Amino acid sequence: MLLSGVDRRVAALGLARMADAVANSFLIIVLPLYIASDGVGGWGFGLSEAAITGLVLGAFGLVNSVVQPFAGRLSDRMGQRKVFILLGLVVLGVVTLAYTFATSYTALLGVRVLQAGGAAFTIVGSVALVSELSPAGGRGRNMGVYNSFRLFGFGAGPLAAGFVVEHGPYTISGATLSGFEMAFYGSAAAAFLSVALVGWLVSDPDDLQPRSSEGGLRVFSGEQDRLFDPIFALGLASLFMASCITLLSPIEPVVNERLGQGPVLFAVEFAAFIGTQVVFQPTMGRLSDEYGHRRFVVWGLLGLIPVTLVQGLVTAPWQMIAVRLAQGGVAAMVFAPALALAGELAEEGQSGAQLSVLTVSFGLGIAAGQVISGFLIRFGFLAPFASGAVLAAMGLVLVWTQVPGGASNEEEATDEKIDLSNGIPESPSRSTPDPVGERSRNGCSHGASRRGSNGQHAGRAEETSQRHGAVERP
């Protein structure tokens, strides 16, 4: 079953985040059209319309990425997740209403910056909470289900936004609203719905306590055989992957002209990627728990190279839809497994700060992809997608050389030697899970450990080239 082995609060959080994902994805479709309309003007920073669109869309990821590390550290120090999620959602809803008053490029950029700052609190709180609520050996499955719910909303938003904008204006109680105004109001309403759902259905773990925030970002591993810290390397790979999947949105007018289509078909193409993610992420998360998270990340990045490049060669809407579906499938092999692997490598009480490395990187990748696409489109339709393929290849090399395999549920059930090259046991494991599992920071100058329910740390040494810390799961 889809929710088998999934904490009910994780499923509830995914449902709540599905609503605010609708709010966010509305804007990805609406803002490029709004900027291209007669309703927005003023000083354009000396940039082309496509470049302005990329800048406004990309500002969200840039600002969001700056705020997230601070929000993550503060969440760890306070020992609070739900409060941070709610704070971010309230800011998102209120600020989204301000788009109805933004009629200049400068105003749009300012609203986008404020929106990004609020969203940072929701993101770090959500990802840390999912990691902490996940049962032993089921982090990939829980991450997959959470992302599946959230991405369903992210995919439904563009479809609804394209329909709302295309069929405006609307008359409600004697007042006339443009398609853009209706989209902004609908986006804000979805954010406030998410606030109500989180407040009603989601709670922090009972044993969540304030922690010191001495952990966080580490760039280098301090080991001879690896240059980068594994979580940092996963973050860079996530940045490159996110850049690949967001190349389409800032060049919507160019795509529509090349393929001879309108906003609705573009929304279908955008949502095709999300739809595949929704279907496959829970399955990929479950399988990665069993066969190794790193292996799935590597396969996903490998497949991302050709499907990103081919987007720059399509000439018909059905071709773009097909390629986006394929891209969603391979990206599903990266999303949940990467977060699950980082969660295993994270230190106790540092989930907010250390998992923010991946969420920050993903946000920067979203921003980078949009900016890259907006600027490179002048060199031809293929140029943005070719650059994306190169980034995917760079991510593949990073994970292959710098990230060891984490401990999956099956791996934790055996005392046999672990093969660090792919993160799975050399021989079949027993079917009965062992509550004692390994949590390692391979490639770091220290071993990470998790505290058991009795507050004591347990440890054992493996005869491998790396040092592992094995402790009881909370």
Number of C-alpha atoms within 10 A of each C-alpha: 5 11 13 10 16 22 15 16 20 26 22 19 27 28 24 27 32 27 27 28 25 29 31 23 23 29 23 21 26 21 20 22 19 19 20 15 11 9 11 15 14 10 9 13 10 8 12 12 16 24 24 23 27 25 22 25 26 28 26 24 26 22 23 26 25 16 19 29 24 17 23 30 24 21 26 25 19 15 20 20 27 21 17 22 28 24 16 23 29 21 21 29 28 16 19 24 18 18 21 15 11 17 16 16 18 17 16 21 20 16 19 24 21 18 25 25 23 27 28 33 29 26 24 32 29 23 25 23 25 27 24 21 19 22 17 19 26 25 30 33 30 31 30 32 28 29 28 27 25 23 28 24 29 28 27 23 30 28 23 18 28 23 16 22 22 14 10 16 15 16 10 8 6 7 7 13 15 16 20 24 22 18 27 23 18 21 26 25 20 25 27 20 18 26 23 14 17 22 15 11 15 20 17 17 16 6 10 15 13 14 16 14 18 10 16 21 15 16 14 17 22 15 15 7 10 17 17 21 23 28 34 25 26 27 28 24 30 31 26 28 32 26 30 33 23 22 27 21 23 32 22 23 17 14 21 17 10 14 17 12 14 15 21 20 19 25 24 22 25 28 26 22 25 26 23 23 29 26 19 19 32 26 19 27 31 27 19 28 26 19 19 26 33 31 23 26 29 22 15 24 27 19 20 28 26 20 22 27 21 17 23 18 14 18 13 14 18 14 16 24 21 16 21 25 22 20 26 25 24 26 29 28 31 27 25 31 30 28 27 31 28 28 27 26 27 25 22 18 22 23 29 34 29 28 30 30 27 26 23 27 25 24 27 28 28 27 29 26 30 32 26 24 28 26 20 17 19 12 9 9 19 16 17 29 29 19 20 28 25 17 24 27 19 18 25 24 16 21 25 18 15 20 27 25 24 29 29 31 28 22 29 26 22 20 13 14 14 21 14 19 13 20 20 25 22 13 12 12 17 13 10 11 16 17 15 17 24 26 27 26 27 27 24 22 13 15 17 21 24 25 16 15 11 8 10 10 14 14 13 10 10 15 9 11 8 16 19 21 21 22 22 22 17 16
